[in-house]
Amino acid sequence: MKRLDWNSDLVLDIDSVDSQHRYLFDLFNRISESSDVVIDEEGLIDKLLEFTQYHFDHEEKFIAKLGFPAAEWEHHRRQHREFLEACRALRGSPTWKLLDYFQDWFLAHTLGEDMRIKEYLDQGPDLKGVSPEGR
């Protein structure tokens, strides 16, 4: 059974984004631990993908407000879109394939691309007008 375990290496110090990441990890683990994820009576896989979309929209709006470099923001956004497209394409496959892909991609993305947001914030950009939800 696959698990996504939250740890301090994943913390961006952006409260809303960190809490959304933790929620996604919890939802992923509920699916993984389910006795019959093939049937998915609770619709957890759909909830996972819907909340992932919500999270990506939130994260993209937040980093756009930060003044994150345009090329990097667009790259980040494109990765989100491609990930969701791949997950939707896997929706008809055995659940373990979707969970494998989700786990591998999400960890790599959070530890790589999302950490670039933290690095950018650590450089001290002017945050006037940016929502104070975090940091």
PyMOL commands that place a pseudoatom at each C-alpha (Angstrom):
pseudoatom trace, name=CA, resn=MET, resi=1, chain=A, elem=C, hetatm=0, pos=[0.000, 0.000, 0.000]
pseudoatom trace, name=CA, resn=LYS, resi=2, chain=A, elem=C, hetatm=0, pos=[1.349, 3.416, -0.989]
pseudoatom trace, name=CA, resn=ARG, resi=3, chain=A, elem=C, hetatm=0, pos=[1.532, 6.338, 1.420]
pseudoatom trace, name=CA, resn=LEU, resi=4, chain=A, elem=C, hetatm=0, pos=[2.387, 9.976, 1.222]
pseudoatom trace, name=CA, resn=ASP, resi=5, chain=A, elem=C, hetatm=0, pos=[4.005, 10.981, 4.492]
pseudoatom trace, name=CA, resn=TRP, resi=6, chain=A, elem=C, hetatm=0, pos=[4.215, 14.645, 5.406]
pseudoatom trace, name=CA, resn=ASN, resi=7, chain=A, elem=C, hetatm=0, pos=[7.543, 15.857, 6.749]
pseudoatom trace, name=CA, resn=SER, resi=8, chain=A, elem=C, hetatm=0, pos=[9.397, 19.117, 7.309]
pseudoatom trace, name=CA, resn=ASP, resi=9, chain=A, elem=C, hetatm=0, pos=[11.188, 18.857, 3.947]
pseudoatom trace, name=CA, resn=LEU, resi=10, chain=A, elem=C, hetatm=0, pos=[7.825, 19.573, 2.298]
pseudoatom trace, name=CA, resn=VAL, resi=11, chain=A, elem=C, hetatm=0, pos=[7.001, 22.738, 4.255]
pseudoatom trace, name=CA, resn=LEU, resi=12, chain=A, elem=C, hetatm=0, pos=[6.907, 25.908, 2.157]
pseudoatom trace, name=CA, resn=ASP, resi=13, chain=A, elem=C, hetatm=0, pos=[6.033, 28.202, 5.080]
pseudoatom trace, name=CA, resn=ILE, resi=14, chain=A, elem=C, hetatm=0, pos=[2.919, 29.328, 3.211]
pseudoatom trace, name=CA, resn=ASP, resi=15, chain=A, elem=C, hetatm=0, pos=[0.118, 28.325, 5.557]
pseudoatom trace, name=CA, resn=SER, resi=16, chain=A, elem=C, hetatm=0, pos=[-2.658, 27.864, 3.005]
pseudoatom trace, name=CA, resn=VAL, resi=17, chain=A, elem=C, hetatm=0, pos=[-0.489, 25.909, 0.560]
pseudoatom trace, name=CA, resn=ASP, resi=18, chain=A, elem=C, hetatm=0, pos=[1.026, 23.726, 3.277]
pseudoatom trace, name=CA, resn=SER, resi=19, chain=A, elem=C, hetatm=0, pos=[-2.400, 22.896, 4.712]
pseudoatom trace, name=CA, resn=GLN, resi=20, chain=A, elem=C, hetatm=0, pos=[-3.710, 22.043, 1.246]
pseudoatom trace, name=CA, resn=HIS, resi=21, chain=A, elem=C, hetatm=0, pos=[-0.713, 19.798, 0.622]
pseudoatom trace, name=CA, resn=ARG, resi=22, chain=A, elem=C, hetatm=0, pos=[-1.342, 18.020, 3.937]
pseudoatom trace, name=CA, resn=TYR, resi=23, chain=A, elem=C, hetatm=0, pos=[-5.009, 17.564, 3.039]
pseudoatom trace, name=CA, resn=LEU, resi=24, chain=A, elem=C, hetatm=0, pos=[-4.041, 16.056, -0.328]
pseudoatom trace, name=CA, resn=PHE, resi=25, chain=A, elem=C, hetatm=0, pos=[-1.648, 13.688, 1.424]
pseudoatom trace, name=CA, resn=ASP, resi=26, chain=A, elem=C, hetatm=0, pos=[-4.401, 12.628, 3.850]
pseudoatom trace, name=CA, resn=LEU, resi=27, chain=A, elem=C, hetatm=0, pos=[-6.898, 12.087, 1.043]
pseudoatom trace, name=CA, resn=PHE, resi=28, chain=A, elem=C, hetatm=0, pos=[-4.341, 10.109, -0.968]
pseudoatom trace, name=CA, resn=ASN, resi=29, chain=A, elem=C, hetatm=0, pos=[-3.659, 7.900, 2.057]
pseudoatom trace, name=CA, resn=ARG, resi=30, chain=A, elem=C, hetatm=0, pos=[-7.381, 7.303, 2.640]
pseudoatom trace, name=CA, resn=ILE, resi=31, chain=A, elem=C, hetatm=0, pos=[-7.694, 6.093, -0.948]
pseudoatom trace, name=CA, resn=SER, resi=32, chain=A, elem=C, hetatm=0, pos=[-4.594, 3.953, -0.693]
pseudoatom trace, name=CA, resn=GLU, resi=33, chain=A, elem=C, hetatm=0, pos=[-5.759, 2.373, 2.556]
pseudoatom trace, name=CA, resn=SER, resi=34, chain=A, elem=C, hetatm=0, pos=[-9.290, 1.748, 1.303]
pseudoatom trace, name=CA, resn=SER, resi=35, chain=A, elem=C, hetatm=0, pos=[-10.207, -1.920, 1.188]
pseudoatom trace, name=CA, resn=ASP, resi=36, chain=A, elem=C, hetatm=0, pos=[-11.771, -1.595, -2.257]
pseudoatom trace, name=CA, resn=VAL, resi=37, chain=A, elem=C, hetatm=0, pos=[-10.430, 1.376, -4.192]
pseudoatom trace, name=CA, resn=VAL, resi=38, chain=A, elem=C, hetatm=0, pos=[-11.577, -0.208, -7.464]
pseudoatom trace, name=CA, resn=ILE, resi=39, chain=A, elem=C, hetatm=0, pos=[-15.207, 0.447, -6.533]
pseudoatom trace, name=CA, resn=ASP, resi=40, chain=A, elem=C, hetatm=0, pos=[-14.455, 3.786, -4.801]
pseudoatom trace, name=CA, resn=GLU, resi=41, chain=A, elem=C, hetatm=0, pos=[-17.934, 4.043, -3.296]
pseudoatom trace, name=CA, resn=GLU, resi=42, chain=A, elem=C, hetatm=0, pos=[-17.088, 7.291, -1.524]
pseudoatom trace, name=CA, resn=GLY, resi=43, chain=A, elem=C, hetatm=0, pos=[-15.851, 8.961, -4.711]
pseudoatom trace, name=CA, resn=LEU, resi=44, chain=A, elem=C, hetatm=0, pos=[-12.482, 9.640, -3.080]
pseudoatom trace, name=CA, resn=ILE, resi=45, chain=A, elem=C, hetatm=0, pos=[-10.540, 9.619, -6.334]
pseudoatom trace, name=CA, resn=ASP, resi=46, chain=A, elem=C, hetatm=0, pos=[-12.820, 12.284, -7.788]
pseudoatom trace, name=CA, resn=LYS, resi=47, chain=A, elem=C, hetatm=0, pos=[-12.440, 14.278, -4.554]
pseudoatom trace, name=CA, resn=LEU, resi=48, chain=A, elem=C, hetatm=0, pos=[-8.661, 13.959, -4.818]
pseudoatom trace, name=CA, resn=LEU, resi=49, chain=A, elem=C, hetatm=0, pos=[-8.601, 15.249, -8.391]
pseudoatom trace, name=CA, resn=GLU, resi=50, chain=A, elem=C, hetatm=0, pos=[-11.133, 18.012, -7.690]
pseudoatom trace, name=CA, resn=PHE, resi=51, chain=A, elem=C, hetatm=0, pos=[-9.222, 19.242, -4.658]
pseudoatom trace, name=CA, resn=THR, resi=52, chain=A, elem=C, hetatm=0, pos=[-5.954, 19.028, -6.595]
pseudoatom trace, name=CA, resn=GLN, resi=53, chain=A, elem=C, hetatm=0, pos=[-7.487, 21.345, -9.219]
pseudoatom trace, name=CA, resn=TYR, resi=54, chain=A, elem=C, hetatm=0, pos=[-8.643, 23.725, -6.477]
pseudoatom trace, name=CA, resn=HIS, resi=55, chain=A, elem=C, hetatm=0, pos=[-5.182, 23.656, -4.884]
pseudoatom trace, name=CA, resn=PHE, resi=56, chain=A, elem=C, hetatm=0, pos=[-3.418, 24.354, -8.182]
pseudoatom trace, name=CA, resn=ASP, resi=57, chain=A, elem=C, hetatm=0, pos=[-5.731, 27.310, -8.884]
pseudoatom trace, name=CA, resn=HIS, resi=58, chain=A, elem=C, hetatm=0, pos=[-5.030, 28.723, -5.412]
pseudoatom trace, name=CA, resn=GLU, resi=59, chain=A, elem=C, hetatm=0, pos=[-1.280, 28.210, -5.678]
pseudoatom trace, name=CA, resn=GLU, resi=60, chain=A, elem=C, hetatm=0, pos=[-1.112, 29.764, -9.156]
pseudoatom trace, name=CA, resn=LYS, resi=61, chain=A, elem=C, hetatm=0, pos=[-3.036, 32.859, -8.072]
pseudoatom trace, name=CA, resn=PHE, resi=62, chain=A, elem=C, hetatm=0, pos=[-0.829, 33.216, -5.019]
pseudoatom trace, name=CA, resn=ILE, resi=63, chain=A, elem=C, hetatm=0, pos=[2.457, 33.010, -6.908]
pseudoatom trace, name=CA, resn=ALA, resi=64, chain=A, elem=C, hetatm=0, pos=[1.155, 35.366, -9.614]
pseudoatom trace, name=CA, resn=LYS, resi=65, chain=A, elem=C, hetatm=0, pos=[0.462, 37.969, -6.885]
pseudoatom trace, name=CA, resn=LEU, resi=66, chain=A, elem=C, hetatm=0, pos=[4.004, 37.526, -5.594]
pseudoatom trace, name=CA, resn=GLY, resi=67, chain=A, elem=C, hetatm=0, pos=[5.450, 38.745, -8.851]
pseudoatom trace, name=CA, resn=PHE, resi=68, chain=A, elem=C, hetatm=0, pos=[7.047, 35.359, -9.468]
pseudoatom trace, name=CA, resn=PRO, resi=69, chain=A, elem=C, hetatm=0, pos=[9.027, 35.537, -12.740]
pseudoatom trace, name=CA, resn=ALA, resi=70, chain=A, elem=C, hetatm=0, pos=[6.576, 35.133, -15.632]
pseudoatom trace, name=CA, resn=ALA, resi=71, chain=A, elem=C, hetatm=0, pos=[8.435, 32.329, -17.414]
pseudoatom trace, name=CA, resn=GLU, resi=72, chain=A, elem=C, hetatm=0, pos=[8.718, 30.311, -14.200]
pseudoatom trace, name=CA, resn=TRP, resi=73, chain=A, elem=C, hetatm=0, pos=[5.064, 30.956, -13.324]
pseudoatom trace, name=CA, resn=GLU, resi=74, chain=A, elem=C, hetatm=0, pos=[3.956, 29.766, -16.761]
pseudoatom trace, name=CA, resn=HIS, resi=75, chain=A, elem=C, hetatm=0, pos=[6.179, 26.676, -16.505]
pseudoatom trace, name=CA, resn=HIS, resi=76, chain=A, elem=C, hetatm=0, pos=[4.715, 25.899, -13.069]
pseudoatom trace, name=CA, resn=ARG, resi=77, chain=A, elem=C, hetatm=0, pos=[1.174, 26.378, -14.370]
pseudoatom trace, name=CA, resn=ARG, resi=78, chain=A, elem=C, hetatm=0, pos=[1.838, 24.165, -17.412]
pseudoatom trace, name=CA, resn=GLN, resi=79, chain=A, elem=C, hetatm=0, pos=[3.130, 21.397, -15.166]
pseudoatom trace, name=CA, resn=HIS, resi=80, chain=A, elem=C, hetatm=0, pos=[-0.101, 21.550, -13.155]
pseudoatom trace, name=CA, resn=ARG, resi=81, chain=A, elem=C, hetatm=0, pos=[-2.230, 21.300, -16.304]
pseudoatom trace, name=CA, resn=GLU, resi=82, chain=A, elem=C, hetatm=0, pos=[-0.218, 18.412, -17.742]
pseudoatom trace, name=CA, resn=PHE, resi=83, chain=A, elem=C, hetatm=0, pos=[-0.407, 16.552, -14.429]
pseudoatom trace, name=CA, resn=LEU, resi=84, chain=A, elem=C, hetatm=0, pos=[-4.192, 16.866, -14.228]
pseudoatom trace, name=CA, resn=GLU, resi=85, chain=A, elem=C, hetatm=0, pos=[-4.566, 15.777, -17.851]
pseudoatom trace, name=CA, resn=ALA, resi=86, chain=A, elem=C, hetatm=0, pos=[-2.437, 12.696, -17.179]
pseudoatom trace, name=CA, resn=CYS, resi=87, chain=A, elem=C, hetatm=0, pos=[-4.434, 11.878, -14.015]
pseudoatom trace, name=CA, resn=ARG, resi=88, chain=A, elem=C, hetatm=0, pos=[-7.718, 12.176, -15.911]
pseudoatom trace, name=CA, resn=ALA, resi=89, chain=A, elem=C, hetatm=0, pos=[-6.341, 9.925, -18.646]
pseudoatom trace, name=CA, resn=LEU, resi=90, chain=A, elem=C, hetatm=0, pos=[-5.454, 7.350, -15.971]
pseudoatom trace, name=CA, resn=ARG, resi=91, chain=A, elem=C, hetatm=0, pos=[-8.922, 7.582, -14.405]
pseudoatom trace, name=CA, resn=GLY, resi=92, chain=A, elem=C, hetatm=0, pos=[-10.119, 4.474, -16.276]
pseudoatom trace, name=CA, resn=SER, resi=93, chain=A, elem=C, hetatm=0, pos=[-6.974, 2.498, -15.462]
pseudoatom trace, name=CA, resn=PRO, resi=94, chain=A, elem=C, hetatm=0, pos=[-6.439, 0.363, -12.373]
pseudoatom trace, name=CA, resn=THR, resi=95, chain=A, elem=C, hetatm=0, pos=[-6.419, 2.658, -9.341]
pseudoatom trace, name=CA, resn=TRP, resi=96, chain=A, elem=C, hetatm=0, pos=[-2.865, 1.704, -8.379]
pseudoatom trace, name=CA, resn=LYS, resi=97, chain=A, elem=C, hetatm=0, pos=[-1.580, 3.230, -11.652]
pseudoatom trace, name=CA, resn=LEU, resi=98, chain=A, elem=C, hetatm=0, pos=[-3.188, 6.564, -10.831]
pseudoatom trace, name=CA, resn=LEU, resi=99, chain=A, elem=C, hetatm=0, pos=[-1.913, 6.414, -7.247]
pseudoatom trace, name=CA, resn=ASP, resi=100, chain=A, elem=C, hetatm=0, pos=[1.624, 5.558, -8.384]
pseudoatom trace, name=CA, resn=TYR, resi=101, chain=A, elem=C, hetatm=0, pos=[1.660, 8.450, -10.824]
pseudoatom trace, name=CA, resn=PHE, resi=102, chain=A, elem=C, hetatm=0, pos=[0.085, 10.861, -8.331]
pseudoatom trace, name=CA, resn=GLN, resi=103, chain=A, elem=C, hetatm=0, pos=[2.538, 9.944, -5.583]
pseudoatom trace, name=CA, resn=ASP, resi=104, chain=A, elem=C, hetatm=0, pos=[5.671, 10.148, -7.729]
pseudoatom trace, name=CA, resn=TRP, resi=105, chain=A, elem=C, hetatm=0, pos=[4.711, 13.380, -9.478]
pseudoatom trace, name=CA, resn=PHE, resi=106, chain=A, elem=C, hetatm=0, pos=[3.344, 15.193, -6.438]
pseudoatom trace, name=CA, resn=LEU, resi=107, chain=A, elem=C, hetatm=0, pos=[6.382, 14.501, -4.279]
pseudoatom trace, name=CA, resn=ALA, resi=108, chain=A, elem=C, hetatm=0, pos=[8.810, 15.490, -7.038]
pseudoatom trace, name=CA, resn=HIS, resi=109, chain=A, elem=C, hetatm=0, pos=[6.824, 18.635, -7.835]
pseudoatom trace, name=CA, resn=THR, resi=110, chain=A, elem=C, hetatm=0, pos=[6.528, 19.730, -4.209]
pseudoatom trace, name=CA, resn=LEU, resi=111, chain=A, elem=C, hetatm=0, pos=[10.199, 19.108, -3.445]
pseudoatom trace, name=CA, resn=GLY, resi=112, chain=A, elem=C, hetatm=0, pos=[11.309, 20.711, -6.708]
pseudoatom trace, name=CA, resn=GLU, resi=113, chain=A, elem=C, hetatm=0, pos=[9.029, 23.283, -8.305]
pseudoatom trace, name=CA, resn=ASP, resi=114, chain=A, elem=C, hetatm=0, pos=[7.122, 24.321, -5.189]
pseudoatom trace, name=CA, resn=MET, resi=115, chain=A, elem=C, hetatm=0, pos=[10.345, 24.817, -3.246]
pseudoatom trace, name=CA, resn=ARG, resi=116, chain=A, elem=C, hetatm=0, pos=[11.263, 27.444, -5.851]
pseudoatom trace, name=CA, resn=ILE, resi=117, chain=A, elem=C, hetatm=0, pos=[8.349, 29.490, -4.495]
pseudoatom trace, name=CA, resn=LYS, resi=118, chain=A, elem=C, hetatm=0, pos=[9.817, 29.266, -1.003]
pseudoatom trace, name=CA, resn=GLU, resi=119, chain=A, elem=C, hetatm=0, pos=[13.258, 30.226, -2.311]
pseudoatom trace, name=CA, resn=TYR, resi=120, chain=A, elem=C, hetatm=0, pos=[11.728, 33.213, -4.091]
pseudoatom trace, name=CA, resn=LEU, resi=121, chain=A, elem=C, hetatm=0, pos=[9.988, 34.321, -0.892]
pseudoatom trace, name=CA, resn=ASP, resi=122, chain=A, elem=C, hetatm=0, pos=[13.167, 33.835, 1.105]
pseudoatom trace, name=CA, resn=GLN, resi=123, chain=A, elem=C, hetatm=0, pos=[14.866, 36.360, -1.205]
pseudoatom trace, name=CA, resn=GLY, resi=124, chain=A, elem=C, hetatm=0, pos=[12.446, 38.957, 0.145]
pseudoatom trace, name=CA, resn=PRO, resi=125, chain=A, elem=C, hetatm=0, pos=[10.293, 40.211, -2.734]
pseudoatom trace, name=CA, resn=ASP, resi=126, chain=A, elem=C, hetatm=0, pos=[8.001, 43.177, -2.064]
pseudoatom trace, name=CA, resn=LEU, resi=127, chain=A, elem=C, hetatm=0, pos=[4.808, 41.590, -0.745]
pseudoatom trace, name=CA, resn=LYS, resi=128, chain=A, elem=C, hetatm=0, pos=[2.575, 44.681, -0.725]
pseudoatom trace, name=CA, resn=GLY, resi=129, chain=A, elem=C, hetatm=0, pos=[-0.930, 43.703, -1.779]
pseudoatom trace, name=CA, resn=VAL, resi=130, chain=A, elem=C, hetatm=0, pos=[-0.283, 40.001, -1.363]
pseudoatom trace, name=CA, resn=SER, resi=131, chain=A, elem=C, hetatm=0, pos=[-2.753, 38.170, 0.837]
pseudoatom trace, name=CA, resn=PRO, resi=132, chain=A, elem=C, hetatm=0, pos=[-1.271, 37.783, 4.324]
pseudoatom trace, name=CA, resn=GLU, resi=133, chain=A, elem=C, hetatm=0, pos=[-2.371, 34.127, 4.510]
pseudoatom trace, name=CA, resn=GLY, resi=134, chain=A, elem=C, hetatm=0, pos=[0.920, 32.525, 5.254]
pseudoatom trace, name=CA, resn=ARG, resi=135, chain=A, elem=C, hetatm=0, pos=[4.473, 33.300, 6.157]
for i in range(1, 135): cmd.bond("trace and resi %d" % i, "trace and resi %d" % (i + 1))
show_as sticks, trace
zoom trace
